[in-house]
Structure formats: structure tokens, C-alpha cells
Amino acid sequence: MRHRRYRGRIAATIGASLGAFVLCVLGSSLQADAGEPVPPYYVVVGASESVGWQPSSTHPYGQRSATGYANDLLQNERVRWNDLQLVAFGCPGDTTARAIVGGDRCHPTIGSQLSDVLTFLHQHPTTVLTTVDLGYNNLLPCLRHQTVDEPCVSQALDQVSQQLLRIVLALRAAGGANMQLIGVGHNDPFLGYYLHGPSGQDFALETLSVFSRLNDTLRSVYAEAGVPMADVASAYSTNDMTPVPYGALGSVPKDVARICSLTWMCEPPPLRPNIHPNDAGYEVISDAIRSVMDNS
């Protein structure tokens, strides 16, 4: 009975397009002055990576930045859409379920990320691009203490498969024919643990299959919804075990070196271990999304 009530709550929330919503707008104001043309919008749905989360000396656990992949994509796509505006709904920590039902740090009492996005899309038919970046946080509890909890992984991927499809179909229905919808795959930041001795290497290599399963699940969901997916894993050379030089360690697999150069996982404390991309890493994700856009 508890599961049926939960599924009913999810379905009801997806169907709702009304309610208060809070917008994080990076760029110009959402409301055009009277008489001005309505600008095109780029809407971002997701968790912390979708809002450019990065650590710093003053915020070692991270904070929103203006150098994430959405910001990179915004600047590049203004060649195509001159006045493109970015509206970032992403909320750090959101799982697929939390994005649907709310109760996160961005919507603690009313609404949810999904209900806010649906309301915005209905009210702004000039939205031309939406990216969806969810699924990683579903897996995070399954990878604690350098241990892969396989039953937890299987359950999390089942949730991603069911809930992400509901999210994507709702976005497609609300966005209209002129909106391009793109899913975002994921790199494996836990490869950074390869530098932490034999136990870290075992854990890092074990996570490769977990993230392969995650990306297969994401790809299947997006394909079922008729939505292309940016292959972030390939852009990060994930699963490329070719040895490459790496300082005093002599050599490491290429995918480990790429994680170290494109994320904060291998930086000195207190910035590590932090799964989020650095500026270069976000640019790689942006390029992967653009590649999908150019070929769609």
C-alpha cells in the first residue's frame, strides 16, 4: 500500500502544472518589457552538476558557479539564438524521485523541480532547449565507504528507469514542437579513488560497471521517449584503460587521468574528494551536448 500511495503521489505531481515556483535565472529577466520581443529560453533540469557546482577555498564543499556546462552552452548557442536566456531549475542533491515530489533544499515546503519546470514551459512557449541531468544521485547511497552495494544499485536503477521516463515524457508534452530536449549522461568520478592505493583501485574499477549500467539505463529511457542523449562517459574516455603517464605514479589508466584533470577528485584537501567537474570538465560536457544538437 505504501508503494502504491507513493506512485500515486508521483503521478499526481507530474500531472500538476500549477503552483508556486522559484526560478534561478542566470542572464536577463524572464519578463520582457511591453513591446519587446519575447526571448528564447534554455531550461536546465537536474541536480548539482546542472548548476555548475564547484568547490573553492571559501566553500570547500562547493557552491553554484557561473562556469558550468549550461553557462558554456548558453554562450555558444547564442550564435544560433541571439538573445538566448538561461533558466536553471537544477537543485543539488535531487534524485529522480525528489525532482518529482519536491521537499528538496530548493522546494522545502511547496512545489517541486518538475512542477516548476512544467509551469514555466507552459507559460514560455519560446523555450527552444531543455537539458535533463538526473540519475547520479539515485546511485550515490550505493557507493558509500568505497563499497559497491549491488542490491542498492539495482533498486536505484529501477527507480531511474521508471521515474526519469515520467519526467522526460512530461517535459516533452509541455515543451511543444519547437523545443529541443536532450538527456545528459554521466562520467564516473569515483575513478579518482584509483590513486588511493590497492583498495581504492579495486573500488574505482568496480564502479566502472555501475556507471556503465547507469548510462545504459539513461540511454534506454531517453530512446524510449525519442530523446537523444549526450555521451558524457565517452567524452571523459570512461572505460579507456590505456596506460598514460601520471607524475610520480608512473602511469595510470587514461580514464583515471581524465577524471583527475576534469574534476576535483584528485585535488589536494580540503577540495577533494569532490565529484564535480572543474571548468575544463564542464566544457567537455557542454561539447558533448552540442555534438548531439548538431546531429539531431
N, C-alpha and C positions, 0 to 999 in steps of 0.2 A: 504493500500500500504506500509506503514511504516513497518508493521509486516512481510509482505512478503519479503521485502528487507532484513530485519534483519535475517529471517530464511534462506534466500539465502546466506547471508554472513556467517552464521554459517556452513551451508553445504559445502560451498566452502572452508572454513578454515579447516574443518575436512579432506576434500579430499586432501589438500596440505600436502606434506611431505617434501618439500624443504624449504629453508630459513635459515637465521642465527639463531643460538640458543645458549643460555647461560646455562652452566651446573654448578650446585653446587655439587661438588664431595666431599664426605666425605669418605676418605680412600685413596687408592693408585691412581696413574694416570690412566686416561682412556686408554691411548695408551700404549700397551705393546711394549717393545723393540723388534727389529727384532730378530726372532728366539725363542722368549719366547712364551709359550702357552697363548692363549687369555683367560682371567679370566671370570668366570660367573658374572653376574650383578644382583643386586636388585635395581629396579627402583621405586621411590616413586612419586606418583601423588597426589596432594591435596592442602590444604591451610596451615594455621599456625601449626596445630597440627602435620601435616605430617613431619614438620621440627623441632619438639621438642621445640616449642616456650614456654618460661617461663620468668616470671618477676624476677628481682633481686633488691637489694638495689640501684645499679647504673643504672639499666634500669627497673624502676617500671612498665612500660607498656609492657615489655617483649622483648626478642630477641631470635634468633636461639640458640639452645643448642646442645650439643653432648650427651644428655641423653634422647632423645625422644624414642618413640616406635620403630622407624626404626633402631636406633642405637642398641637397645636391641635385636631386631630381627636379625640384622646383626651378632652380636656376637654369638647368639645361633645357627644360621643356618650355621655358619662356620664349625660345626661338620659334616653337610651334604655336604656342598660345601666349601672345604678348603680355597680357595682364593676368596671367595665372596666379591664383591666390591659394595658399596652403592652409588647410584647416585640420589640425591634428587632434583626433579624438583618443589616440592611444593612451592607455593607462598602465603604468608599471605594475607588474605582478599579475596582470589579468590572465586567467585561463580562458578557454572557450566558454566554460560554464559561467564564470564571473562576468565575462563580457555580455552575456545574455541576461543574467538575473540581477546584476548590479551588486551593490554592497561593497565595492572596492574603495580605495582611497580617493578616487575621483567622483564617485557617486555613492557616498556613505549612507544616504537616507532615502533617496528617491531617484528613479530612473536607472538606466544602465548605459553602458557604452553603445550597445546595439540600438536601443530605443532612441538615443540621442542622434545617432547617425541616420537612422531611418527618417526621423523627423526632419533633419537637415536636408536629406536628399529629396524628400517630397517638396520642401519649400524652396529648393535651389536646383531647378532643372538644368541649369547651366554647368552642373558638375560634369567634368569631362574625364576625370581619372580618379579611381579609388584603389588603394592597395590594402591588402589584408595580410597581417603578420601575427598569426596566433598559433599556438600548439606547443611551443617550447616549455612554457610554464606548467603545462599539464604534466610534463615529464620530470620536472625539477625535483619533486619529492622522492622520485625513484632512484636518484643518483647521489644520495647523501653519503658522507663519510667514505668516499672513494669505494662505494659498493653499488653494484647494479642489482636492483630489486626487480627480477624478471616478472613476477606476477603483477607488481605495481605498473611496470612498463606496459604490459598487455592491456591492463584495465585503462590506463591513461590513453593509449592509442585508440581503444574502442570509443572512449569519450570524444576524442578529437574527431574521429570519423563521423560520428553521429551529429555532434553539436556544430562542428565547423560547416558541415553541409547545410544545416539550417540557417546559419549566419550568412553564408555566401548566397544562397537562394533568395533570402530576404533582401540582401543588398542589390542583387540583380533586378528583382521586381521593383524596388524603389528607385533605382538609378536611371531607368529609361534607356532608350536605344542609343543615345549619344555618349553614354558613359562607358569608358574602358575600365574593366575590373581585372586586377592582376593579383594573384596569390604570391606570397614570398616564402621560399624555402628557408632552410636553416643550416648554418655551419655547425661543427662540433667543437665548442670552446673547451671541452674537457680534455682535448688533446694536449692542452698546456700542462697537464699533470705528468706528461711523459718525462719532464725534466726533474721530477721529484723522486728519483730512484727506482729500483725494480718494482715496488708495489704500485707506484704512480704510473709506470709504463704499462703494467698489466691492466690497470683500471682504464687508462687512456685508450688502449687498443680494444678493450671490451666495449667502450662506449661507441665505437665506430658502427657496430651493428645496430645499436639503439637508434642512432641518428639516421642510419640508412632506412630503418623501419619507419621512423618519423617522416622522413621525406617521401617515402613510398606512400604512406598514408595521406599526406598532404596532396601529393600529385594525383592520387586516386580521387580524392574529394573534389579537387578543382576540375579534373577532367569530367567527372560526372555532372558538374554544374556548367560545363562548357567554358571554363575559365582557364587561361594559361597561367603557368607558374614560373617565376624566376628561379633558376637553378643556382642558388647561392652556394650549395655544397661544392659543386663543380668549380665555381668561381674562386672558392677558397682552396681548391686542389684536395678536398677531402677524399680519403682513401688512396691517395698517391703516396706510396711508401718508399719511393726512390730516395736513397740517402743523399743528403746535401750537407755541405759544410756548415757547422754551427759553433763557432768560437772554441772555447776550451773543451767542449764536449766532443769535438772532432766532427761528428756528423749526427744528424737526426733525420727521421723521415720528412719528406717535403711538406706533408700536410701539417706536421707539428711546427715546422719552421714558419709556415704561413700563418698559423694561429698565433704564434708568438709575435709576428710582425704586424698583424692586422687587428689584434685585440689587446686587452690589458692583462691577459692571463699570465704572462711571463715577466711582467714588470716587477721591480723591487717593491717590498712592502712600504707604505701601507696600501698602495694602489692595487696590488694583487691579493688573492686571485679574484679577478673581475671578468666576467664572461663577455662584457660588452665590447663591440668594435671600437677602435680608435678612428681618427679622421680618415686614414687610408682604408680601413676596413669598411667604413660606411660608404666610401666612394666605390669600392668593389661591389657592394650590394646594389647601389644606385645603377652602376653599369649593367649588372645582371638584369635589373628591371627594365632598363632602356632597351636592352637587347631583345627582350620579349615584346616590348611595344613596337619596335622597328620591324619585327617579323610577324606581327599579328594582323 
